[in-house]
Every structure is written in C-alpha cells, then in structure tokens.
Amino acid sequence: MIQTLLVANRGEIACRIFRTCRDLGIRTVAVHSDPDEHALHTRLADAAVRLPGAAPADTYLRGDLIVKAALAAGADAVHPGYGFLSENPGFAREVRDAGLTWIGPAPEAIEAMASKTRAKRLMGLEPLTEVTEGDLPVLVKAAAGGGGRGMRIVRRLDDLQAALEGARAEAASAFGDGEVFVEPYLEHGRHVEVQILADTHGTVWPLGTRDCSLQRRHQKVVEEAPAPALPERLAEELRTLAVRAARAVSYVGAGTVEFLVAEGRAHFLEMNTRLQVEHPVTEAVFGLDLVAEQIRVAEGHALDKEPPRPRGHAIEVRLYAEDPARDWAPQTGTLHRLALPSGVRLDTGYGDGDPIGVHYDPMLAKVVAHAPTRAEAIRRLVGALEAAVIHGPVTNRDLLVRSLRHEEFTSGRMDTGFYDRHLPALTAPAPDPLAPLAAALAGAHGRSRFGGWRNLPSQDQLKRYEAAGEETEVRYRHTREGLAADGVRVVHADARTVVLEVAGVRRSFEVARYGDEVYVNADRLRALPRFPRPEAQLAPGSLVAPMPGTVVRVADGLRVGDAVRAGDPVVWLEAMKMQHRITAPAAGTLTALPVTPGQQVELGALLAVVETGPS
C-alpha cells in the first residue's frame, strides 16, 4: 500500500492529486521551482522539496532531481500529473529503478505510444516525410507532450522550415524533447477522444467519449462528455479502437486515445499515456475519481469487469489569464480573489493573493458543471461563470460565456475551426455602461464635499476609468439626500455595494478596489488620473513586448542597419511555455535591437525599432 506520494508536477494538477491523496489517507510531497516556493501546491502538501532554478529545463524536467526529492522526503510512489515528464519513459524507469511505485503505464507502453510518430506507426499510419504543394495544409507537431505546444499549421511551403524550427524549440523547452513530425491537417474536423482505464489483470475500460473541439493554438478551451451529436455507430467504433490501442501495448492505468472526426470518419491522432487536463468531465459522468483509480491500479487492485454506467452530461472550461482579443496574449499580475458559486467544480492551483508569473502555463482554473442534460449543464456553467468573482489579470471569462451560448456550440455543430471563424465577434468589447458610475460612487462613499455650506448643491465630480480598452468619464454630485447622477437614481452606495435604478429597474453592483484596479461585478476597470499624465513617447516603428517573458532568439544574422520586410521575424519571446514571434510591422531598416537571447523583459519593453521605408 502506498503511504507517501510525490507529485512530479505543479499547479492545478498537483493540488487535484493531493486532494485525492488526503481522501485516501496518503501523505503528500510537492516539488517546486524557486518561483513556486509559496505556490498553492507547496502549501497544500505535507512536505515540499525545492528544485533550484526557474526554467522548466532546470526544475520540473529534471527527473534525476525529482527522484532524489522523493527519496529524501520518504515517498514510496511518484505521480507525474500531466505535461513535463508525464510521458517520458526514461523518467518512469528512473522512478522504478529507485524502488518507487510509478503511477502510470509501463515505460515500454509510454515509448510505444507517447511518441506520436511511433504511435501512428503502431496504428498502421506514417507521418509525411516530404511535403509538396498538394499536401498543404499540413500540421507540424511535437512527437512528445501535448497542450498545443510545438504545433504549427503550415499553408505555404515557404513557411515550412520556420515552422519546423519554431516547433522544435518550443517542444524542447516544454518537454525536453525537440522531435517533431509533419502530418496532413484536416480542416473543420471535431476533436473527439476516449478515456481508458486499464489494470494489470487484463481489464480495459473505455469510459465514454469527450469532445474537445473548441481550441486555441491547438490547446483545448472547452471540453465535454459525452461528445454531443455523435452517431452511436461511430461512438462504438471509437471505443473499440481505443481498447485495441491499449491492448496493443499492454497498457496499464489512465490514458486517452484521440481522434479527429471528419465527414463521419475517425482519424487516429495520438494516445496520451497520462491523465488528461479534461478528466473531470469523465469523472462527473461516470461517478469516478480517476486519480484514486490510478493509485489502486498501481497497487495491484483489479477493476470491475464493467465500468459504471454513465449519467448525465458534463462540461469543463479552462479559465486562462490571457487576452483573447490580443492574440491570446498571456497576462501576469496578482490574482487578488477567485471564487465561484456552489454547484460547479473548481480545480485551481492558485489561492487569493497569489502571483501569476511568466514561467508556466497561464491556466488559472478549470470549472466543471454536471447536469442531467447538456442544455442544463450549459446553463449551469454559464451562470457560474457570470457570477464568478475574478479579481486579477485579464482572463478569457467573457469568451467562455459567449462560446457556451453560441448557436454552433449549443446545437453541437462546433469543430476545431470555431475560434478561427468567430473570434472577433466573441471578443468584441461589451462593458457594462453603469460599471464606471458604480465604481465612482463606491469610491465617493463617505467623502462629503459640503463643509459648512450644507444647503448648497455641490459641483459635479469627475472620474475617469479605462474599461475594455476604452476610456470613459462619469460625473456625480453630493446632494442633501446623498449621492446623485443624471439619469440614474442612486438607491444605495457604500464602499462595496452600489444599487442603481434606471427606468424603474434596480441593479446591484459589487465593487472591489486594489490600488487603481477596480472590479465591478464582472467588469475590470482601471482608475485614471483626473488629468492625463504626459507619457514617454516611443519612436515610430518600435516593437514592444506584448507580455513579460524571456527573449529566446533573435533572427539569425540580424543586425542594426539591416533591411527587413513586412512580416519578417525579428525576435522570439517565450512566455508561459509558448513562443511568440515578434515581426516587423512594415518594410524598413532595423535601427535598434537592445535585447539579446536569455534576457528577461517586462510588458511594454522595447525589443527593436524598424524605421519604415523601402527595404
């Protein structure tokens, strides 16, 4: 029996595994990088071991250090979570060779399936070795890992080499393995997968289907179980193929077999030899704790001959600290508060007051709703997201709500091109027009302007805010009856709650302040000074960092004075495990390049200057 378990991971998945361990009476050990010293997963564990450094290559990808940490802390088992080393057969062997129990499939099964190239060959498929115009579009894909990292769509042959280089660099940074391959890219398919669970006694459970078609940058955003509008014939075919794949490698533990469904046919994509981010929807539908089942399987227990019967429908959304309207730019800062109403499941790796840094994935939390029907699950999840208290960096909350309400999603007709088609409409600003006034009235509570002249009305007070990228001004005044504003009846106003009445309809606003950040219900505002401050002006053609991160590359041979063309890559910036190309906005001459590889930069930092002109 396992007594003490180390999780070779961080954040949300480590916290989620620790929760099950507590239920089972198993002691827990966390590992942490230096930026994660005070992270939630280190606070929840019974013991924590430092991995010196910040970069994944120096910390969470160092299997040797993690095994030493497990032995030093007295652990007798290791759970890899997902990402990092979870699909690394060498790490699995290191764990076993140290006399520790590995919570996962045998290294041989990982070798057979975790490399997508080997998995395809096992299923009778071959990646493309030579790409021609007739093969386009194609997808460059990392052979190891997942989560959309190391993936690039290529629609022009001229872009293939750059896509290969970028995917290799991103995959090596995220997974410690830079192998990539090329396969045909099927437009407008559905991403459907089958969860499996297998024991050491020959039983393999196919735990239904999941649909994960709503994706950005090949990373899932919305997942649900079962996959909607899927003919039973096709669903049975997917379950059969998944079991066949598992039996082909004598698979043990939890895993996922992924397919692209297009024109009524299933195309094998890969097998993930680990727990998936989206496993909670399967847990909800089947009434299981998959982490507990993983542990029991690792201890040698047998599964029942048949899995539990599915019940109802579950939908999960990933709440990211990112701005979908700005090319999904990751966001950093302090998560002041995160709270959701009862009735939904919240899996997170952050607590109130925790910093959101640049080193790791920007996912803040997963929110899961389960209900008897899909329509009820959608309604429950939308209601929870709208009522959620999220005080911190910009998130994709509004995008999630609009996605769940979109007709293509509610009808079950979505595919992997959903955001390519609908992103502008889904990210159009729609701030509450009363939010700035509510913020101003809450801020004005208790500040009288009358002094000894209480019989005289005060002058209008002016407040300026930025909301959804737009500046707005609001005016209010102090009267003998209290605060007032034109066109609105102020029913109540204090520092935290404002009640306004417009055209006979009352609405309540909850207000919270953190410095110049003001949160009014679901709106995020920034208080501006009454008179705009003169700002330092950047030179025309300046390229600035769209997010904090690390400069990982400068274009080969590029020097100040060189001519560049519009769209030429200048600098590569890595933030939150993704690489971002910073390109020349127009043809011209590079007149400044103040950064070098390895340099940390803040949001808005100057990266280069391209003076426009003939190239």
N, C-alpha and C positions, 0 to 999 in steps of 0.2 A: 504493500500500500504506500502510495506517495504521501510523504509528510510535509515536505517543504519544496515549493516550486518557484523557480526563477523564470520571469518573462523576459525574453531577449528582445524587447521592443520598448516602445514609449507611448505616451499619449493615451488616446481613447481606447485602443485595443488592450493595452496593459491594464487600464482601470477596469475594463469589462471582464478580463480574465480574473483579476483579483476578486471581483465581486462573487464569481462562482466559487473560487477557492475558499472564500470566507464561509459560504454556504456549506461547503464540504468539510470544513474544519482543517483546511490545508494552510500552512504558513506560507507567506509570500515574500519574494525578494525582487526588488527592482534594480535595474541598472540605469545609469543616467550620464549624459554628457554634462559638460560644465554649464551650458545654457539651461539645462533641465534640472539643475541642482534642487530647485524648490518647486518643480512641476508637480501637478496633482498626482501623477502615478508614483512619484517618490514619496509623497506624503501619505498615500494610502497603503503602501507596502509595509510589512513588518520589519523589513531591513532593506537597505539600499547600498549599492556599491558604485563608486564613481568610475567612469570611463574618461580619462583625461582628454580634453580637447572639445571641439565643437562640430567639426565636419563629420558627416556620417562615415567617411572612409577611415577616420581616426577613432571612431567610437562604436556606433551600432553595427558597423560592418566588420568589426574586429572580433571574429569568432574566438580567437585564442584568449582575448581578454575576458570575453563573456564566460567562457568555460572556467577560467581562473576565478572569476567572480562567484560563479555557482559553487565551486568547491570551497572557497573562502567563507561563504555565508552558510555552508552546511546544507545546501539544496541537494535533493536527490532526483530532481527532474527539471527539464527545461521546456518551456512552451515558446515557440518562435513568433507567435502572433501572425501578422501578415506584413508584407514588404520586407525590406532589409534582407536578413539571412533566412527568411522563412522557406525559401525554395532552393537553398544551397546545400547540395548533398555532402559537400566537404564539411560544412558546419555540423550537419546531422551526424556524420561519422566522428567528428571531434567530441561531440556530446556523448555518444555511445562509448567511444574508446576511453573516456574518463570515468566510466562506470555509472553514468547518469541515465535516467529514463528520458527518451526523446518523445515528446508529444506530437507525433506526426507519422507520416509514412516512412517506410524503409528508404535509406539513401538510394538504393537501386531503383525504386519506383520514382523517386524525385528525379534522378538522372534521366530516366526514360521519358518522363512527362513534363518536368519543369522547364526543360529547354524546348521551346516551341518548335524548333526545327526537328528535333528528334521525335517529338510527339506527333508531328504531321507525318513523318516517315512511318512511324508505328501504325498510323491510321491509313497508310497507303497513299499519302499525299507528298508532294515535293514543292519546296519554295522555288521561286523564279531565280535562275542563275544568270540569264541575260535578258535585259529589258529592252523592248522595242517600242516604237510608237503605237503599235497595235495592242500592246499590253496595258497602256495607260487607261485610267489612273491606277497607280499601284500604291501599296502601303509599305513603308519601311518600318520595321518592328523589332524591338529588342527581343532577343531569344530568351532572356531571363526576366523575372519580375513581372510587374503589371502596373496598374494605376495610371495608364496613359503615358508613362514616361518612356522615352526612347522611341516614340512613334511619330511618323511624318507622312502625310499624304503628298504624293508627287503626281502632278498633272502635266508637267513638261519634262522632257528628257534632260534639258539643260539644268534642271533643279535637282536631279537625282544625286549627284555627288555631294552637294552641300547637305542634302537631307540625310545621306548616309553618315557623313561626318558628325552632324549635329546629334543624330540619334545615338551614335556610338558614344559620344562624350556624355550625353545625358544618362544613358544606361550604365556606363561605367561609374558615374558619380552616385547613382541611386542604388545600384545592385552589386557593384564591384565586378561587373561582367559587361564588357563592351560589345559582345557578339550581337549582330543584327542580321535580319534577312528581309527579303522582299517577297510580297505575295500580291495577287490581284486585289483591288479594292472594289468591293461591291457597294454601289450607291443605294441608299434608301432601303436597306435591309433592317430587320429587327434583331437586336441582340438578346438572345434567349439562352438561358443556361439551366443546368440541372444540378442540384445539390446532391452529393452522395455521401454516405457514411458506411464504412466497412469495418469489420472486426477481423480478428486473427483466426476465426473459426469458419471462414468461408461465406459469411453472410454479407451481402451488399444491399443497402437500402437506397433506392432512388427517391429522394424527398421532394418530388414535385419540380415544377418549373418556376423560373423567375424571369421577368422581363426587365432589362436594364438598357433600354434603347435611348433614353434621354441622357446624352453625354456631351461634355465639352472637352475639347482637346483629348478625345478618346478616353476620358475619365468619367465614370458614371456619376450622375447627379440625382436621379430618381430611380428607385428600384421597387419592384413589387412581386408578390407571389399570391396566387399562381399567375403565369403570363396570360393576359386577357386575350379574348378573341382568337385563341389558338385551337384549330380543329383537334379533336381528341385523337384522331389517327396520327397527326403529326406530333402531338404531345407524347403519345406512347412510343413513337419512333425515337424521339429524343431520349426518353428514359431508357429505352433498350440500348441505344448507342452509348449512353453514359455508363451503364453497368458493364457493357462489353469492354469499354476503355479501362475501367477499374480492374476488371478481372484479367485483362491482358498483362498487367504489371503487378498482379497480386497486391493490389492497393489496400492499405490499412489506414483508417482514420477518416477525417473530413476532407472533402475535396470538391471541386466544381468543374464540370465539363461544359465548355462554352461553344455556342453555335451562332452563326448568322443565318437567319431565316429570310429568304427572299423568294418570291413567286411560288410559295408553297413548298419550297425545298429547304432542307437543312444542310448547312455547310460547316464542317468542323473547324473551329478556330484554335482552341487550345484546351489544356487541362491545367487548372491551378491546383497544385498539390499542397493546399493550405486552407485555412479558414478564410472566407471572403469578408470584405467590409459589410456586404449586404446580408450576412447570415441572419440578422434579427428577423427579417420578414418570414424566413422559413421557420424559425423558432416559434414565431407567433402563430402561424398557420397550423403547425404540427404539434404545438404544445411541448416543445423540447427545449433543453438547454444544451446546445451543441458543444460548448466548451466542456460541460460536465460529461457528455458522451465521449468526447475525445480523451478525457482523463481516464474514464472507465475502460475504454478500449485499450489504452496504453497499459493499464493494469492487468489486462488479460481477460476482462469480462466479455461475455458473449452478448450480442444484440438479440432481441427477439427475432423470430423468423420473419415477421412482417412489421413494417413501420406503423406508427399511429396513423389514424385516418385524418386527413386534412380538414380544417374547419375555418370557414370564412375567408377573408381577404386582408392582406397587409401591404402597406406602402411605406417606404422609407425615403427620406430626403436627406441629402448631405448639406449641412449648413457650413458654408465656407466664408472665411474672411477674405473676400475678393470683391472686385467691382466688375460685374459682367458688362457694363456699358463702356468700360475702358479696356477692352480686350482681355477680360478676366484677370486684371492686374491684382496680384496678392496684396493684402493690406496688413499693416502692422499697427501695434499700439497696445493699449491696456484694455482687457475685457473687464469692464467695471462690474457688470452684472449679466447673468444669463439664467433665465427662469422660464419654464413653460407650465401651462395649466395641467392639472391631473387628467388622466385618460389617455395619455400618449407616453411612449417610452423615450427617454433621453439618454443617449450614450455620449459622454464627452470626456475629454482629457484636460479640461480647464475648470478652474474654480474662479469665483469672483475676485477680481483684482490681479489675476494672472496676466503676464505679458504675452503678446503674440509676436514672436520673433521671425527672423528671416531664414532660419536654418532648416525648417521642416515643412511638411505639408500644411496648407492653410485651412484644413478642415477643423472647424470648431466643435461640431457635434453631428450626431445622427438623430433624427426624430422619426419615430415609427408609430403608425396608427394601425390598429387591427379592428375590424368590424365584421358583421355577418355578410355584408355585400361590399363590392368595390365602390359603389356610389357612396355608401355610408362611410367607408374608410377615407375617401377623398374629402368628404365634408368635414370629418373629424380632424383630419390633418390640416386642412386649410384653416379651420377655426383655431387650432392650437398655434399655428404659425402666426396668424394675425394677432393673437393675444399674447404672444411671447414677449418677454422683456429682454431685449438685446441691447445693452449699453456698451459700446466699444467701437472697434473699427467697422468700416462699411462691410456689409455682408450681402449674400445673394438671396436674402429672405423674400424680397418682393418678387424676384424672378421665380422662386419656387412656388409662391402663391399663384402667380399668373400662369405658370406652366401647368399646375394641377387643375386650374379652371379652364384651360384651353380646350376647345372643342375636339381637336385631334387627340388629346390625351383622354378626355372623358369618354370618348367613343372607342378608345382602344386602337386607334389607327396610326399611332405615332411610329416613327422609325428613327434611325441614327442621324438623319439629316434634320431633325426637328429644330435644333437651335440655328443651323445654317439658314433655314427659311424664316424663322420667326424672331430672331434675337432683337432686331430693332424695336419691334412692337412690344416685346416682353420687357425691354429695359427703358422704355420711354418714361421720363420723369413724371410722377403723379403725386407731388407732395400735397398734404392736407393744407388748404389755404388758411385754415384757422390756427394751425400749429404755431406759427411765429407770434401771433397775438397772444395765445395761451402762454407761451414762453415769456413774453414781455410782462404779462400780468402777474405771473408767478414770481418773477424777479422783482416786481414793484411792490409785492405784498409787504406791508408794514412800513413803507417809506413814505411818509406824509410830506407834501410839498407846501403846506399852508402856513405853518408857523402861527403867528398871531392873527393872521387875516383869514380866519376860517369861513367868513361869509362870502369870500370871493372864489370863483372857479379858477382852477389852475390853468396854465398854458398846456397845450398838448406836449406830451413827452414822446420822443422819437427813439426807436430801437431798430437796429439793423441786424439781419441774420443772413447766413448763407444756407440754403436748403436745396438739395438735389442739384448742386452746381450753379444755382441762380441766387442772386442777391435780392433781398426784399426788405422793405421798410414797413414798420407798423407804428401807429400812433394811438396813444391812450391818454387819459387825464384823470386826475383826482378830483372828485366832487364831494359835496357834503354827504352823499349817500354811499360813497366808496369809489371804486374804480369804474371807469366807463370808457366806451369806444363807440365810434359811429357805426350804425347798422347792426350792432350786436348788443344784447342785454347780458351784462355780467352778473350771473346768478350767485356765483361764489368764486373767490380767489384766495388761495393761500400759497405757500412756497412749494407745495407738492401737488395740489389739485386745483384745477380751474374748471368751472362749469359755465358754459356759454349757451345762450338761447338765440337762435336765428329763425325767423319766420315761424315762431311757435314751437320749434323743435329744440330740445335741450340735448347737449352733448357734454360728456365729461372727458377731461384731459389730465393724464398723469404726467407730471413734469419732474425730471431729474437733471441735476447740473454737476458737471465735473470740469472745473475751470471754464473755458469758453465753449465746451461741448454741452449742448442742451438736447435732451431727449424728451419728446412729447408724443406719448403713445408709441406708434411705430415709426415716427419721423425722427430723423437725426439732423440737428441744426448746429450751426457754429455761430456764436455771437461775434459780431463785428464791432470794431470801434465806431463811435458816432461819426467821426470824420476819418475817411480813408487815409491810411498812412502811406507815404511815398515808399515804393518798393524798389529794390535794386533791379535794374534792368539787365536782362541777358542780351548778349549780342544776337543779331539776326542769324538764323541757321543753327542755333545752339541745340544740341541733343542732350537731354537731361534724363536722369534715371527715373523711370516711371514707378519705381518701388525701391526700397532698400534692398541691397544684395551684394554679391561679390562679382567683380569683373573676372571672368574665366578665360576670356580670349579677346584679342584684338585682331582684326583682319590681317592675314599673312602679308608681310612686307609693307603694310600701310604706314606712311609717314606724313608728317606735316608738310604741306606743299603739293601732295599728290592730288590728282584729279579723281573725282568719284562720280558715278552715275546715280540717278534717282533709283532708290531701292537697293543699292549696294550695302551689304552688311558692313558695319564699322566696328561694333563692339558686341560681345555676347555677355549678358548679365545672368547670373544664376541666383534665383530666389525661391525659397520654399520647394526645393528639389526639382524645379523646372528651369530650363534655359530659355532666355528671351533674346532674340536678335534685335539690336538697335540699328536701324538702317538710315541711310542718307535720305532726307525728305525730297531732295531735288538735286539735279546735277550741279556740280560746283567744285570748289577746291577746299581741301581739308586745311583749315588754318589753326586748329588747336586740337590736341589729343592729350589731355592732362592725366589720363588714367593708365594703369598697367595691370596685367593679369595678377590676380591674387588680392587686388585692392578692394577693401570694403567701402561701399558708397551709400549715402543716405538718399532718401526720396528727394528728387529735385536736384541732385548733384550734377554738375556739368561733366559730361562724358566726352564731348567733342563739339567742334564748330565747323560747319560746312557753309562757306560763303558761296551763294548761288552765282551762277554764271555758266558760260559754255564749258563743257567737260573736255 
